[in-house]
Amino acid sequence: MAAHQLEITLPEEALQIIESRIAAGDFKTPTEVILEGLSLLNEKQNGLEDWLTREIALRCQESDRFPNQRFSIDEARLALAEEGQQLRDGR
């Protein structure tokens, strides 16, 4: 993987997190900390997209089987938003 230099400005809290993780021996460099964070962010996003794809397919199948129990679009959005928030919160 080719490396590129990037200059960024971080809030003090973010810098403290990076420094504490290095001091704890979890990582050797700030780059390692940031790469791990980006990897976790990517996994979370992919998990959310996978869940959403599965959930939409399941809801469509249920709607076809039980047409009298269909949600309005607003109800569906609300239900999906609530379930998505639970997934993001790790519940």
Residue pairs with C-beta under 8 A, 6 or more apart in sequence:
10 18
17 33
18 30
18 33
18 34
21 27
21 33
22 28
22 29
22 30
22 33
26 33
27 33
27 36
44 88
47 87
48 84
48 87
48 88
51 84
51 87
52 80
52 84
55 80
55 83
59 71
59 76
62 69
63 69
63 70
63 71
71 79
